[in-house]
Amino acid sequence: MKGDPEERAIAVGRYIAGTGATVRAAAVVFGVSKSTIWKDQARLRRTSPGLWAEVQAVVQKNKAERHLRGGEATRLKYLYK
């Protein structure tokens, strides 16, 4: 989803807040990079502080849980080599 960055930021924010998706998953869905998702969050802070707070709650939860998921993909990658 290209186009107006402010509109994309709101769409990404609603998606993350609604689904609890990670930044990486949101980047795949919207066809942009993870860096763009982070920049969109900065835009969201200026344009929609309420939605930004909801997104931050999800992002912080995902960051707190990432050590639980960490390394699983790498372990599976080398499991059968």
N, CA, C and O atoms as CSV, one atom per row, in Angstrom:
chain,resi,resn,atom,element,x,y,z
A,1,MET,N,N,0.845,-1.179,0.000
A,1,MET,CA,C,0.000,0.000,0.000
A,1,MET,C,C,0.886,1.236,0.000
A,1,MET,O,O,1.451,1.606,1.030
A,2,LYS,N,N,1.001,1.850,-1.120
A,2,LYS,CA,C,1.759,3.093,-1.229
A,2,LYS,C,C,0.757,4.238,-1.134
A,2,LYS,O,O,-0.418,4.017,-0.842
A,3,GLY,N,N,1.213,5.437,-1.377
A,3,GLY,CA,C,0.296,6.562,-1.361
A,3,GLY,C,C,0.615,7.521,-0.229
A,3,GLY,O,O,1.771,7.668,0.168
A,4,ASP,N,N,-0.404,8.163,0.279
A,4,ASP,CA,C,-0.254,9.162,1.323
A,4,ASP,C,C,0.285,8.531,2.605
A,4,ASP,O,O,-0.339,7.619,3.148
A,5,PRO,N,N,1.426,8.996,3.095
A,5,PRO,CA,C,2.015,8.396,4.292
A,5,PRO,C,C,1.134,8.497,5.541
A,5,PRO,O,O,1.122,7.584,6.368
A,6,GLU,N,N,0.400,9.600,5.678
A,6,GLU,CA,C,-0.457,9.747,6.857
A,6,GLU,C,C,-1.613,8.747,6.836
A,6,GLU,O,O,-1.968,8.173,7.866
A,7,GLU,N,N,-2.192,8.547,5.658
A,7,GLU,CA,C,-3.275,7.560,5.541
A,7,GLU,C,C,-2.757,6.153,5.802
A,7,GLU,O,O,-3.416,5.358,6.473
A,8,ARG,N,N,-1.558,5.842,5.264
A,8,ARG,CA,C,-0.963,4.532,5.495
A,8,ARG,C,C,-0.649,4.337,6.975
A,8,ARG,O,O,-0.841,3.247,7.515
A,9,ALA,N,N,-0.169,5.386,7.627
A,9,ALA,CA,C,0.155,5.287,9.048
A,9,ALA,C,C,-1.086,4.942,9.870
A,9,ALA,O,O,-1.018,4.127,10.790
A,10,ILE,N,N,-2.197,5.552,9.545
A,10,ILE,CA,C,-3.437,5.260,10.267
A,10,ILE,C,C,-3.906,3.844,9.964
A,10,ILE,O,O,-4.351,3.133,10.865
A,11,ALA,N,N,-3.812,3.428,8.705
A,11,ALA,CA,C,-4.214,2.071,8.338
A,11,ALA,C,C,-3.340,1.034,9.040
A,11,ALA,O,O,-3.846,0.030,9.541
A,12,VAL,N,N,-2.029,1.278,9.075
A,12,VAL,CA,C,-1.116,0.358,9.750
A,12,VAL,C,C,-1.413,0.334,11.246
A,12,VAL,O,O,-1.420,-0.729,11.868
A,13,GLY,N,N,-1.656,1.499,11.813
A,13,GLY,CA,C,-1.974,1.577,13.241
A,13,GLY,C,C,-3.236,0.805,13.592
A,13,GLY,O,O,-3.272,0.085,14.590
A,14,ARG,N,N,-4.253,0.953,12.783
A,14,ARG,CA,C,-5.501,0.210,13.031
A,14,ARG,C,C,-5.273,-1.293,12.898
A,14,ARG,O,O,-5.832,-2.081,13.661
A,15,TYR,N,N,-4.450,-1.686,11.926
A,15,TYR,CA,C,-4.170,-3.102,11.718
A,15,TYR,C,C,-3.428,-3.690,12.923
A,15,TYR,O,O,-3.808,-4.743,13.436
A,16,ILE,N,N,-2.386,-3.017,13.364
A,16,ILE,CA,C,-1.597,-3.518,14.494
A,16,ILE,C,C,-2.438,-3.544,15.762
A,16,ILE,O,O,-2.409,-4.528,16.502
A,17,ALA,N,N,-3.185,-2.478,16.023
A,17,ALA,CA,C,-4.006,-2.422,17.231
A,17,ALA,C,C,-5.130,-3.463,17.184
A,17,ALA,O,O,-5.482,-4.046,18.210
A,18,GLY,N,N,-5.681,-3.691,16.011
A,18,GLY,CA,C,-6.799,-4.618,15.882
A,18,GLY,C,C,-6.417,-6.084,15.911
A,18,GLY,O,O,-7.163,-6.922,16.418
A,19,THR,N,N,-5.245,-6.389,15.362
A,19,THR,CA,C,-4.858,-7.795,15.255
A,19,THR,C,C,-3.763,-8.203,16.234
A,19,THR,O,O,-3.567,-9.394,16.479
A,20,GLY,N,N,-3.054,-7.238,16.794
A,20,GLY,CA,C,-1.936,-7.572,17.661
A,20,GLY,C,C,-0.724,-8.037,16.881
A,20,GLY,O,O,0.140,-8.728,17.421
A,21,ALA,N,N,-0.655,-7.664,15.620
A,21,ALA,CA,C,0.420,-8.115,14.737
A,21,ALA,C,C,1.754,-7.492,15.126
A,21,ALA,O,O,1.807,-6.422,15.733
A,22,THR,N,N,2.826,-8.182,14.764
A,22,THR,CA,C,4.162,-7.641,14.963
A,22,THR,C,C,4.473,-6.648,13.852
A,22,THR,O,O,3.767,-6.580,12.846
A,23,VAL,N,N,5.534,-5.884,14.050
A,23,VAL,CA,C,5.963,-4.923,13.033
A,23,VAL,C,C,6.322,-5.659,11.749
A,23,VAL,O,O,5.983,-5.208,10.655
A,24,ARG,N,N,7.007,-6.792,11.880
A,24,ARG,CA,C,7.404,-7.576,10.711
A,24,ARG,C,C,6.172,-8.065,9.943
A,24,ARG,O,O,6.142,-7.997,8.714
A,25,ALA,N,N,5.164,-8.553,10.657
A,25,ALA,CA,C,3.952,-9.051,10.005
A,25,ALA,C,C,3.197,-7.912,9.317
A,25,ALA,O,O,2.682,-8.087,8.212
A,26,ALA,N,N,3.131,-6.762,9.957
A,26,ALA,CA,C,2.451,-5.610,9.359
A,26,ALA,C,C,3.179,-5.158,8.097
A,26,ALA,O,O,2.543,-4.770,7.117
A,27,ALA,N,N,4.508,-5.207,8.120
A,27,ALA,CA,C,5.278,-4.813,6.943
A,27,ALA,C,C,4.973,-5.724,5.763
A,27,ALA,O,O,4.872,-5.258,4.628
A,28,VAL,N,N,4.826,-7.010,6.023
A,28,VAL,CA,C,4.511,-7.958,4.948
A,28,VAL,C,C,3.121,-7.671,4.385
A,28,VAL,O,O,2.934,-7.643,3.169
A,29,VAL,N,N,2.152,-7.458,5.266
A,29,VAL,CA,C,0.774,-7.226,4.828
A,29,VAL,C,C,0.664,-5.956,3.979
A,29,VAL,O,O,-0.043,-5.940,2.971
A,30,PHE,N,N,1.364,-4.891,4.388
A,30,PHE,CA,C,1.246,-3.619,3.685
A,30,PHE,C,C,2.267,-3.454,2.566
A,30,PHE,O,O,2.239,-2.456,1.847
A,31,GLY,N,N,3.157,-4.410,2.414
A,31,GLY,CA,C,4.117,-4.366,1.323
A,31,GLY,C,C,5.169,-3.284,1.459
A,31,GLY,O,O,5.624,-2.720,0.463
A,32,VAL,N,N,5.554,-2.995,2.686
A,32,VAL,CA,C,6.591,-2.001,2.945
A,32,VAL,C,C,7.643,-2.623,3.857
A,32,VAL,O,O,7.495,-3.763,4.297
A,33,SER,N,N,8.698,-1.877,4.137
A,33,SER,CA,C,9.753,-2.397,5.002
A,33,SER,C,C,9.401,-2.161,6.478
A,33,SER,O,O,8.495,-1.396,6.808
A,34,LYS,N,N,10.149,-2.845,7.350
A,34,LYS,CA,C,9.956,-2.634,8.784
A,34,LYS,C,C,10.296,-1.199,9.158
A,34,LYS,O,O,9.666,-0.620,10.042
A,35,SER,N,N,11.285,-0.626,8.493
A,35,SER,CA,C,11.664,0.764,8.756
A,35,SER,C,C,10.505,1.712,8.467
A,35,SER,O,O,10.286,2.680,9.195
A,36,THR,N,N,9.776,1.429,7.412
A,36,THR,CA,C,8.625,2.257,7.062
A,36,THR,C,C,7.543,2.150,8.127
A,36,THR,O,O,6.894,3.142,8.458
A,37,ILE,N,N,7.345,0.948,8.664
A,37,ILE,CA,C,6.352,0.774,9.721
A,37,ILE,C,C,6.742,1.605,10.941
A,37,ILE,O,O,5.885,2.238,11.558
A,38,TRP,N,N,8.024,1.607,11.292
A,38,TRP,CA,C,8.476,2.407,12.437
A,38,TRP,C,C,8.300,3.896,12.150
A,38,TRP,O,O,7.900,4.647,13.040
A,39,LYS,N,N,8.590,4.337,10.930
A,39,LYS,CA,C,8.388,5.748,10.575
A,39,LYS,C,C,6.904,6.095,10.623
A,39,LYS,O,O,6.532,7.191,11.042
A,40,ASP,N,N,6.063,5.165,10.196
A,40,ASP,CA,C,4.623,5.396,10.248
A,40,ASP,C,C,4.147,5.565,11.689
A,40,ASP,O,O,3.220,6.331,11.951
A,41,GLN,N,N,4.769,4.863,12.611
A,41,GLN,CA,C,4.391,5.032,14.017
A,41,GLN,C,C,4.745,6.434,14.505
A,41,GLN,O,O,4.006,7.019,15.297
A,42,ALA,N,N,5.867,6.974,14.041
A,42,ALA,CA,C,6.230,8.344,14.404
A,42,ALA,C,C,5.216,9.331,13.817
A,42,ALA,O,O,4.837,10.301,14.474
A,43,ARG,N,N,4.781,9.079,12.584
A,43,ARG,CA,C,3.743,9.926,11.985
A,43,ARG,C,C,2.433,9.813,12.759
A,43,ARG,O,O,1.726,10.799,12.966
A,44,LEU,N,N,2.132,8.602,13.173
A,44,LEU,CA,C,0.884,8.348,13.891
A,44,LEU,C,C,0.861,9.096,15.216
A,44,LEU,O,O,-0.195,9.546,15.659
A,45,ARG,N,N,2.014,9.227,15.843
A,45,ARG,CA,C,2.086,9.942,17.123
A,45,ARG,C,C,1.644,11.393,16.957
A,45,ARG,O,O,1.014,11.963,17.848
A,46,ARG,N,N,1.977,11.982,15.819
A,46,ARG,CA,C,1.581,13.368,15.555
A,46,ARG,C,C,0.128,13.481,15.118
A,46,ARG,O,O,-0.571,14.405,15.532
A,47,THR,N,N,-0.333,12.557,14.291
A,47,THR,CA,C,-1.657,12.700,13.695
A,47,THR,C,C,-2.778,12.118,14.543
A,47,THR,O,O,-3.888,12.649,14.544
A,48,SER,N,N,-2.507,11.030,15.269
A,48,SER,CA,C,-3.556,10.372,16.045
A,48,SER,C,C,-2.967,9.786,17.340
A,48,SER,O,O,-2.682,8.591,17.407
A,49,PRO,N,N,-2.788,10.624,18.358
A,49,PRO,CA,C,-2.146,10.170,19.592
A,49,PRO,C,C,-2.881,9.018,20.291
A,49,PRO,O,O,-2.243,8.170,20.916
A,50,GLY,N,N,-4.191,8.981,20.193
A,50,GLY,CA,C,-4.957,7.901,20.832
A,50,GLY,C,C,-4.667,6.548,20.203
A,50,GLY,O,O,-4.436,5.562,20.904
A,51,LEU,N,N,-4.680,6.508,18.886
A,51,LEU,CA,C,-4.363,5.273,18.167
A,51,LEU,C,C,-2.902,4.898,18.389
A,51,LEU,O,O,-2.578,3.718,18.523
A,52,TRP,N,N,-2.022,5.892,18.428
A,52,TRP,CA,C,-0.611,5.639,18.672
A,52,TRP,C,C,-0.412,4.943,20.024
A,52,TRP,O,O,0.404,4.028,20.134
A,53,ALA,N,N,-1.147,5.370,21.040
A,53,ALA,CA,C,-1.028,4.747,22.359
A,53,ALA,C,C,-1.452,3.277,22.310
A,53,ALA,O,O,-0.820,2.427,22.939
A,54,GLU,N,N,-2.514,2.977,21.569
A,54,GLU,CA,C,-2.952,1.582,21.421
A,54,GLU,C,C,-1.886,0.748,20.714
A,54,GLU,O,O,-1.602,-0.381,21.115
A,55,VAL,N,N,-1.304,1.311,19.663
A,55,VAL,CA,C,-0.268,0.603,18.911
A,55,VAL,C,C,0.951,0.371,19.799
A,55,VAL,O,O,1.547,-0.706,19.766
A,56,GLN,N,N,1.321,1.365,20.585
A,56,GLN,CA,C,2.477,1.216,21.466
A,56,GLN,C,C,2.275,0.110,22.485
A,56,GLN,O,O,3.220,-0.604,22.822
A,57,ALA,N,N,1.058,-0.039,22.977
A,57,ALA,CA,C,0.778,-1.123,23.919
A,57,ALA,C,C,1.017,-2.480,23.265
A,57,ALA,O,O,1.595,-3.375,23.881
A,58,VAL,N,N,0.577,-2.633,22.026
A,58,VAL,CA,C,0.773,-3.899,21.303
A,58,VAL,C,C,2.254,-4.120,21.013
A,58,VAL,O,O,2.765,-5.224,21.202
A,59,VAL,N,N,2.945,-3.083,20.558
A,59,VAL,CA,C,4.362,-3.208,20.211
A,59,VAL,C,C,5.183,-3.565,21.453
A,59,VAL,O,O,6.076,-4.410,21.387
A,60,GLN,N,N,4.885,-2.931,22.567
A,60,GLN,CA,C,5.630,-3.229,23.800
A,60,GLN,C,C,5.371,-4.653,24.271
A,60,GLN,O,O,6.276,-5.318,24.774
A,61,LYS,N,N,4.131,-5.124,24.108
A,61,LYS,CA,C,3.815,-6.511,24.462
A,61,LYS,C,C,4.598,-7.464,23.576
A,61,LYS,O,O,5.166,-8.442,24.062
A,62,ASN,N,N,4.631,-7.185,22.281
A,62,ASN,CA,C,5.381,-8.037,21.347
A,62,ASN,C,C,6.875,-8.020,21.660
A,62,ASN,O,O,7.538,-9.053,21.573
A,63,LYS,N,N,7.408,-6.850,22.024
A,63,LYS,CA,C,8.820,-6.771,22.378
A,63,LYS,C,C,9.119,-7.578,23.640
A,63,LYS,O,O,10.163,-8.222,23.740
A,64,ALA,N,N,8.207,-7.537,24.588
A,64,ALA,CA,C,8.409,-8.279,25.833
A,64,ALA,C,C,8.356,-9.784,25.606
A,64,ALA,O,O,8.990,-10.544,26.338
A,65,GLU,N,N,7.614,-10.215,24.608
A,65,GLU,CA,C,7.457,-11.652,24.345
A,65,GLU,C,C,8.445,-12.191,23.320
A,65,GLU,O,O,8.506,-13.404,23.121
A,66,ARG,N,N,9.203,-11.352,22.678
A,66,ARG,CA,C,10.026,-11.835,21.573
A,66,ARG,C,C,11.117,-12.797,22.016
A,66,ARG,O,O,11.552,-13.637,21.228
A,67,HIS,N,N,11.563,-12.694,23.246
A,67,HIS,CA,C,12.577,-13.654,23.701
A,67,HIS,C,C,12.002,-15.067,23.794
A,67,HIS,O,O,12.745,-16.047,23.757
A,68,LEU,N,N,10.689,-15.166,23.912
A,68,LEU,CA,C,10.054,-16.478,23.947
A,68,LEU,C,C,10.053,-17.124,22.567
A,68,LEU,O,O,10.147,-18.346,22.449
A,69,ARG,N,N,9.946,-16.294,21.511
A,69,ARG,CA,C,9.950,-16.797,20.144
A,69,ARG,C,C,11.361,-16.866,19.574
A,69,ARG,O,O,11.597,-17.554,18.581
A,70,GLY,N,N,12.289,-16.164,20.190
A,70,GLY,CA,C,13.619,-15.986,19.640
A,70,GLY,C,C,14.342,-17.287,19.334
A,70,GLY,O,O,14.378,-18.209,20.148
A,71,GLY,N,N,14.906,-17.335,18.157
A,71,GLY,CA,C,15.722,-18.464,17.758
A,71,GLY,C,C,14.974,-19.643,17.187
A,71,GLY,O,O,15.604,-20.560,16.662
A,72,GLU,N,N,13.672,-19.660,17.264
A,72,GLU,CA,C,12.902,-20.807,16.773
A,72,GLU,C,C,13.082,-20.996,15.271
A,72,GLU,O,O,13.265,-22.122,14.807
A,73,ALA,N,N,13.034,-19.917,14.516
A,73,ALA,CA,C,13.198,-20.024,13.064
A,73,ALA,C,C,14.594,-20.522,12.722
A,73,ALA,O,O,14.757,-21.346,11.823
A,74,THR,N,N,15.597,-20.030,13.429
A,74,THR,CA,C,16.970,-20.477,13.177
A,74,THR,C,C,17.133,-21.944,13.555
A,74,THR,O,O,17.789,-22.700,12.838
A,75,ARG,N,N,16.551,-22.345,14.659
A,75,ARG,CA,C,16.639,-23.740,15.082
A,75,ARG,C,C,16.030,-24.658,14.030
A,75,ARG,O,O,16.609,-25.691,13.694
A,76,LEU,N,N,14.871,-24.286,13.515
A,76,LEU,CA,C,14.224,-25.096,12.493
A,76,LEU,C,C,15.022,-25.103,11.185
A,76,LEU,O,O,15.055,-26.103,10.468
A,77,LYS,N,N,15.654,-23.982,10.892
A,77,LYS,CA,C,16.442,-23.886,9.658
A,77,LYS,C,C,17.585,-24.900,9.654
A,77,LYS,O,O,17.858,-25.532,8.633
A,78,TYR,N,N,18.244,-25.050,10.790
A,78,TYR,CA,C,19.417,-25.925,10.853
A,78,TYR,C,C,19.109,-27.320,11.385
A,78,TYR,O,O,20.006,-28.158,11.467
A,79,LEU,N,N,17.885,-27.574,11.740
A,79,LEU,CA,C,17.510,-28.857,12.310
A,79,LEU,C,C,17.727,-30.001,11.334
A,79,LEU,O,O,18.177,-31.078,11.724
A,80,TYR,N,N,17.415,-29.774,10.087
A,80,TYR,CA,C,17.470,-30.854,9.097
A,80,TYR,C,C,18.673,-30.790,8.178
A,80,TYR,O,O,18.683,-31.455,7.142
A,81,LYS,N,N,19.682,-30.013,8.522
A,81,LYS,CA,C,20.890,-29.917,7.675
A,81,LYS,C,C,21.920,-30.918,8.122
A,81,LYS,O,O,23.002,-30.994,7.539
